[in-house]
Amino acid sequence: MPIARRKLSAAVRDFRHEMSQLERFDAENQSNFSSPKRSISKKQLHFLTEAIFFRAFRSFEGFMRDIFLLYCMGKRPMDGSIVVSHLKPSGFLHAEILIRSSMRFLDWTNPDTLIERSGIYLKEGFPIKLPVTSNRESLHDFRKIRNHIAHDSKESLDGYKSVLRRHFGTVPLSIPSPGEFLLESDRVDLTKYKLLVFFEQLKNLASDLIIE
């Protein structure tokens, strides 16, 4: 059951705590795999990597929901900037009810939806629109990887292939599992694998969204 937030600082604290735990878990898995005794197999490492990615993405989804609704209540980011909300909710959950209206659920992971929603409910989309717009392509890729882990359908595979095509330049003849792909070296920083870059981008985006 999602928490009804009161403070931005609490949402940030919980998100960062979760990310730190997942980073430590990944480091432990890498150590267990690379040690001489090798207590986990490569396939197990891939499965664990997918689970970590999925959990981190879900944590970010919850964080995105929390801060969006707090901003709709008029809460200020960490630098004290004024946020002008077009809603007048009586509280956190009321803000979510107003936004959801007749929809069955709210998507907090689609960057295009977040950009549009921020423009509707927050004056000039501040402070959500600019950080999400700047990270739109990465967020789309993360979402496609997450969807393929969750669904493994033809539709999710097509989306996942578009991520592979952007990384490799073409779709590999042998499609790597999401866990295997997340351990591929990043194109920009060859010293890091994709999961580490994912962690880094989410943490940087979180900082931009709360304007530290």
Backbone hydrogen bonds in HBPLUS format (Angstrom, degrees):
<---DONOR---> <-ACCEPTOR-->    atom                        ^
c    i                          cat <-CA-CA->   ^        H-A-AA   ^      H-
h    n   atom  resd res      DA  || num        DHA   H-A  angle D-A-AA Bond
n    s   type  num  typ     dist DA aas  dist angle  dist       angle   num
A0012-VAL N   A0008-LEU O   3.03 MM   4  6.33 160.5  2.07 157.4 163.0     1
A0013-ARG N   A0009-SER O   2.89 MM   4  6.02 161.4  1.93 146.1 151.7     2
A0014-ASP N   A0010-ALA O   3.02 MM   4  6.18 167.5  2.04 150.7 153.2     3
A0015-PHE N   A0011-ALA O   3.10 MM   4  6.21 159.0  2.15 143.6 149.6     4
A0016-ARG N   A0012-VAL O   2.97 MM   4  6.13 168.6  1.98 156.9 159.7     5
A0017-HIS N   A0013-ARG O   2.98 MM   4  6.10 152.3  2.05 146.4 154.5     6
A0018-GLU N   A0014-ASP O   3.03 MM   4  6.20 160.6  2.07 146.2 150.9     7
A0019-MET N   A0015-PHE O   2.99 MM   4  6.26 159.2  2.04 150.1 155.9     8
A0020-SER N   A0016-ARG O   2.94 MM   4  6.08 157.4  2.00 145.8 151.6     9
A0021-GLN N   A0017-HIS O   3.05 MM   4  6.31 157.2  2.10 148.9 154.6    10
A0022-LEU N   A0018-GLU O   3.06 MM   4  6.30 157.7  2.11 148.7 154.5    11
A0023-GLU N   A0019-MET O   2.92 MM   4  6.13 153.1  1.99 148.5 156.0    12
A0024-ARG N   A0020-SER O   3.03 MM   4  6.25 155.5  2.09 146.1 152.3    13
A0025-PHE N   A0021-GLN O   2.94 MM   4  6.20 153.8  2.01 145.2 152.9    14
A0026-ASP N   A0022-LEU O   2.94 MM   4  6.17 157.6  1.99 146.7 152.1    15
A0027-ALA N   A0023-GLU O   2.99 MM   4  6.23 158.0  2.04 145.3 151.3    16
A0028-GLU N   A0024-ARG O   2.93 MM   4  6.19 153.2  2.00 148.6 155.6    17
A0029-ASN N   A0025-PHE O   2.98 MM   4  6.27 155.7  2.04 147.6 154.3    18
A0030-GLN N   A0026-ASP O   2.92 MM   4  6.21 159.7  1.96 153.7 159.0    19
A0031-SER N   A0027-ALA O   2.97 MM   4  6.17 153.8  2.04 143.6 150.9    20
A0032-ASN N   A0028-GLU O   2.85 MM   4  6.08 160.1  1.89 151.5 156.9    21
A0033-PHE N   A0029-ASN O   2.94 MM   4  6.10 146.5  2.05 145.3 154.2    22
A0034-SER N   A0030-GLN O   2.95 MM   4  6.07 155.4  2.01 146.2 152.6    23
A0035-SER N   A0031-SER O   2.98 MM   4  5.84 130.3  2.24 145.1 154.4    24
A0039-SER N   A0032-ASN O   3.11 MM   7  5.50 131.0  2.36 140.1 144.6    25
A0038-ARG N   A0035-SER O   2.95 MM   3  5.07 133.2  2.17 104.4 117.9    26
A0045-LEU N   A0041-SER O   2.91 MM   4  6.18 153.8  1.98 147.4 155.1    27
A0046-HIS N   A0042-LYS O   2.97 MM   4  6.30 151.0  2.05 147.3 154.7    28
A0047-PHE N   A0043-LYS O   3.04 MM   4  6.35 158.4  2.09 148.3 153.5    29
A0048-LEU N   A0044-GLN O   2.90 MM   4  6.12 164.5  1.93 154.7 158.7    30
A0049-THR N   A0045-LEU O   2.91 MM   4  6.03 149.8  2.00 144.1 152.7    31
A0050-GLU N   A0046-HIS O   3.04 MM   4  6.30 155.0  2.10 147.8 153.6    32
A0051-ALA N   A0047-PHE O   3.05 MM   4  6.36 156.1  2.11 146.5 153.1    33
A0052-ILE N   A0048-LEU O   2.96 MM   4  6.21 154.1  2.03 146.8 153.3    34
A0053-PHE N   A0049-THR O   2.96 MM   4  6.17 166.7  1.97 150.7 154.4    35
A0054-PHE N   A0050-GLU O   2.88 MM   4  6.04 166.5  1.90 152.5 156.5    36
A0055-ARG N   A0051-ALA O   2.98 MM   4  6.11 161.2  2.01 145.4 150.5    37
A0056-ALA N   A0052-ILE O   2.90 MM   4  6.10 160.7  1.94 153.1 158.5    38
A0057-PHE N   A0053-PHE O   2.88 MM   4  6.09 160.1  1.92 154.0 159.6    39
A0058-ARG N   A0054-PHE O   2.98 MM   4  6.18 156.7  2.03 146.8 153.2    40
A0059-SER N   A0055-ARG O   2.92 MM   4  6.15 149.7  2.02 143.9 152.5    41
A0060-PHE N   A0056-ALA O   2.93 MM   4  6.23 153.8  2.00 147.6 154.4    42
A0061-GLU N   A0057-PHE O   2.93 MM   4  6.19 151.4  2.01 145.0 153.3    43
A0062-GLY N   A0058-ARG O   3.05 MM   4  6.36 155.8  2.11 147.2 152.2    44
A0063-PHE N   A0059-SER O   2.96 MM   4  6.22 155.2  2.02 145.9 153.2    45
A0064-MET N   A0060-PHE O   2.79 MM   4  6.01 158.8  1.84 153.1 158.5    46
A0065-ARG N   A0061-GLU O   3.07 MM   4  6.32 159.4  2.12 146.6 151.6    47
A0066-ASP N   A0062-GLY O   2.98 MM   4  6.18 164.7  2.01 149.0 153.2    48
A0067-ILE N   A0063-PHE O   3.00 MM   4  6.26 174.7  2.01 160.1 159.6    49
A0068-PHE N   A0064-MET O   3.06 MM   4  6.05 156.9  2.11 145.0 152.1    50
A0069-LEU N   A0065-ARG O   3.07 MM   4  6.20 171.0  2.07 155.6 157.7    51
A0070-LEU N   A0066-ASP O   2.99 MM   4  6.18 153.2  2.06 146.8 155.1    52
A0071-TYR N   A0067-ILE O   2.88 MM   4  6.04 156.2  1.93 146.7 152.5    53
A0072-CYS N   A0068-PHE O   2.96 MM   4  6.25 145.0  2.08 143.1 153.5    54
A0073-MET N   A0069-LEU O   3.12 MM   4  6.40 121.4  2.48 132.9 147.0    55
A0073-MET N   A0070-LEU O   3.03 MM   3  5.03 140.2  2.19  95.6 107.7    56
A0075-LYS N   A0070-LEU O   3.04 MM   5  5.50 159.9  2.08 151.0 145.0    57
A0074-GLY N   A0071-TYR O   2.90 MM   3  4.92 155.3  1.96 102.1 109.8    58
A0080-GLY N   A0077-PRO O   2.99 MM   3  5.55 163.3  2.02 120.5 125.1    59
A0078-MET N   A0210-ILE O   2.81 MM 132  5.78 147.2  1.91 157.6 166.1    60
A0123-LYS N   A0084-VAL O   2.87 MM  39  5.42 173.1  1.88 163.8 166.2    61
A0086-HIS N   A0121-TYR O   2.83 MM  35  5.06 172.2  1.84 141.0 142.2    62
A0095-ALA N   A0091-GLY O   3.04 MM   4  6.25 146.0  2.16 145.1 153.7    63
A0095-ALA N   A0092-PHE O   3.15 MM   3  5.27 122.9  2.50  96.6 110.2    64
A0096-GLU N   A0092-PHE O   3.30 MM   4  6.73 150.0  2.39 143.7 151.2    65
A0097-ILE N   A0093-LEU O   3.00 MM   4  6.31 153.5  2.07 145.9 153.1    66
A0098-LEU N   A0094-HIS O   2.95 MM   4  6.18 158.7  1.99 150.7 155.8    67
A0099-ILE N   A0095-ALA O   3.10 MM   4  6.33 156.5  2.16 145.6 151.4    68
A0100-ARG N   A0096-GLU O   2.87 MM   4  5.98 162.5  1.90 150.3 155.9    69
A0101-SER N   A0097-ILE O   2.98 MM   4  5.98 160.7  2.02 148.7 153.2    70
A0103-MET N   A0100-ARG O   2.80 MM   3  5.30 157.0  1.86 149.3 146.3    71
A0114-LEU N   A0110-ASN O   2.98 MM   4  6.28 158.8  2.03 156.1 162.9    72
A0115-ILE N   A0111-PRO O   2.90 MM   4  6.06 157.2  1.95 149.1 154.7    73
A0116-GLU N   A0112-ASP O   3.05 MM   4  6.23 165.1  2.07 145.9 150.0    74
A0117-ARG N   A0113-THR O   2.80 MM   4  5.92 164.3  1.83 151.4 156.6    75
A0118-SER N   A0114-LEU O   2.88 MM   4  5.94 155.7  1.94 143.7 150.2    76
A0119-GLY N   A0115-ILE O   3.19 MM   4  6.40 149.9  2.28 142.0 149.4    77
A0120-ILE N   A0116-GLU O   3.17 MM   4  6.49 135.3  2.39 141.4 153.3    78
A0120-ILE N   A0117-ARG O   3.13 MM   3  5.11 130.5  2.39  94.4 107.6    79
A0121-TYR N   A0117-ARG O   3.05 MM   4  6.26 165.1  2.07 158.6 160.7    80
A0122-LEU N   A0118-SER O   2.89 MM   4  5.31 146.6  2.00 138.7 145.3    81
A0125-GLY N   A0122-LEU O   2.81 MM   3  4.79 161.8  1.84 126.3 124.0    82
A0126-PHE N   A0123-LYS O   3.17 MM   3  6.12 163.3  2.20 126.8 127.7    83
A0128-ILE N   A0125-GLY O   2.87 MM   3  5.80 127.8  2.14 137.8 147.5    84
A0129-LYS N   A0125-GLY O   2.81 MM   4  4.87 173.0  1.81 143.5 145.0    85
A0132-VAL N   A0128-ILE O   3.26 MM   4  6.31 168.1  2.28 163.3 166.8    86
A0133-THR N   A0129-LYS O   2.89 MM   4  5.95 160.8  1.93 154.5 160.7    87
A0134-SER N   A0130-LEU O   2.97 MM   4  6.12 157.1  2.03 152.8 158.5    88
A0135-ASN N   A0131-PRO O   3.23 MM   4  6.40 130.0  2.49 135.1 146.9    89
A0135-ASN N   A0132-VAL O   3.10 MM   3  5.15 136.2  2.30  97.5 109.8    90
A0136-ARG N   A0133-THR O   3.30 MM   3  4.98 167.0  2.32 105.1 105.1    91
A0139-LEU N   A0135-ASN O   2.96 MM   4  6.10 164.9  1.98 162.2 167.1    92
A0140-HIS N   A0136-ARG O   2.95 MM   4  6.17 153.8  2.02 151.9 159.0    93
A0141-ASP N   A0137-GLU O   3.02 MM   4  6.32 156.9  2.07 147.4 153.6    94
A0142-PHE N   A0138-SER O   2.85 MM   4  6.13 164.3  1.87 156.0 160.2    95
A0143-ARG N   A0139-LEU O   2.98 MM   4  6.07 158.1  2.03 144.0 150.0    96
A0144-LYS N   A0140-HIS O   3.01 MM   4  6.26 151.3  2.10 145.8 153.3    97
A0145-ILE N   A0141-ASP O   3.01 MM   4  6.31 157.6  2.06 154.5 160.0    98
A0146-ARG N   A0142-PHE O   2.92 MM   4  6.14 163.4  1.95 150.2 155.2    99
A0147-ASN N   A0143-ARG O   2.85 MM   4  6.04 159.2  1.89 147.1 152.8   100
A0148-HIS N   A0144-LYS O   3.07 MM   4  6.23 151.0  2.16 140.7 147.7   101
A0149-ILE N   A0145-ILE O   3.05 MM   4  6.34 150.9  2.14 148.9 156.8   102
A0150-ALA N   A0146-ARG O   2.97 MM   4  6.21 155.1  2.03 149.5 156.7   103
A0151-HIS N   A0147-ASN O   2.82 MM   4  5.83 155.7  1.88 149.5 155.4   104
A0152-ASP N   A0148-HIS O   3.09 MM   4  4.80 132.5  2.33 110.8 124.6   105
A0157-LEU N   A0153-SER O   2.84 MM   4  5.98 151.3  1.92 145.5 154.2   106
A0158-ASP N   A0154-LYS O   2.95 MM   4  6.18 154.0  2.02 147.5 153.6   107
A0159-GLY N   A0155-GLU O   3.19 MM   4  6.48 158.3  2.24 145.9 151.1   108
A0160-TYR N   A0156-SER O   2.89 MM   4  6.09 156.9  1.94 146.0 153.1   109
A0161-LYS N   A0157-LEU O   2.80 MM   4  6.00 152.8  1.88 149.8 157.0   110
A0162-SER N   A0158-ASP O   3.24 MM   4  6.53 142.7  2.39 138.7 147.2   111
A0162-SER N   A0159-GLY O   3.16 MM   3  5.27 126.2  2.46  95.7 109.1   112
A0163-VAL N   A0160-TYR O   3.05 MM   3  5.18 127.4  2.34  98.9 112.5   113
A0164-LEU N   A0160-TYR O   3.07 MM   4  6.47 157.2  2.12 150.4 156.5   114
A0165-ARG N   A0161-LYS O   2.81 MM   4  6.02 156.0  1.87 149.4 156.1   115
A0166-ARG N   A0162-SER O   3.15 MM   4  6.28 150.2  2.24 135.1 141.9   116
A0167-HIS N   A0163-VAL O   3.11 MM   4  6.38 147.4  2.22 144.0 152.9   117
A0168-PHE N   A0164-LEU O   2.79 MM   4  5.90 178.5  1.79 165.4 165.2   118
A0169-GLY N   A0165-ARG O   2.76 MM   4  4.93 137.8  1.93 128.3 138.4   119
A0180-GLU N   A0177-SER O   3.04 MM   3  5.12 116.7  2.46 100.3 115.6   120
A0181-PHE N   A0177-SER O   2.88 MM   4  6.17 162.9  1.90 161.2 166.4   121
A0182-LEU N   A0178-PRO O   2.89 MM   4  6.05 156.6  1.94 150.1 155.9   122
A0183-LEU N   A0180-GLU O   3.17 MM   3  5.40 152.4  2.25 103.7 112.1   123
A0184-GLU N   A0181-PHE O   2.90 MM   3  5.19 165.5  1.92 115.6 118.9   124
A0195-LEU N   A0182-LEU O   2.84 MM  13  5.05 146.5  1.95 156.2 145.1   125
A0194-LYS N   A0184-GLU O   2.86 MM  10  5.82 144.1  1.99 158.6 167.2   126
A0186-ASP N   A0192-LYS O   2.83 MM   6  5.92 164.7  1.85 165.6 160.9   127
A0192-LYS N   A0189-ASP O   3.13 MM   3  5.87 169.9  2.14 122.8 125.5   128
A0196-LEU N   A0193-TYR O   3.00 MM   3  5.64 125.0  2.32 117.3 129.8   129
A0197-VAL N   A0193-TYR O   3.27 MM   4  6.62 154.1  2.35 149.7 157.3   130
A0198-PHE N   A0194-LYS O   2.87 MM   4  6.12 152.3  1.95 150.6 158.9   131
A0199-PHE N   A0195-LEU O   2.99 MM   4  6.32 158.7  2.04 150.2 154.3   132
A0200-GLU N   A0196-LEU O   3.01 MM   4  6.23 164.2  2.03 145.4 149.8   133
A0201-GLN N   A0197-VAL O   2.84 MM   4  6.05 161.8  1.87 153.9 158.1   134
A0202-LEU N   A0198-PHE O   3.02 MM   4  6.18 163.6  2.05 153.2 157.5   135
A0203-LYS N   A0199-PHE O   3.02 MM   4  6.24 162.3  2.05 153.8 158.6   136
A0204-ASN N   A0200-GLU O   2.97 MM   4  6.15 159.3  2.02 148.5 154.6   137
A0205-LEU N   A0201-GLN O   2.87 MM   4  5.98 157.3  1.92 146.8 153.4   138
A0206-ALA N   A0202-LEU O   2.92 MM   4  6.09 156.8  1.97 146.1 152.4   139
A0207-SER N   A0203-LYS O   3.07 MM   4  6.33 155.7  2.13 144.2 150.1   140
A0208-ASP N   A0204-ASN O   2.99 MM   4  6.30 152.2  2.07 145.2 152.9   141
A0209-LEU N   A0205-LEU O   2.87 MM   4  6.12 150.0  1.96 150.5 159.1   142
A0210-ILE N   A0206-ALA O   3.17 MM   4  6.44 140.6  2.33 144.6 153.5   143
A0211-ILE N   A0207-SER O   2.98 MM   4  5.92 113.8  2.43 134.7 150.8   144
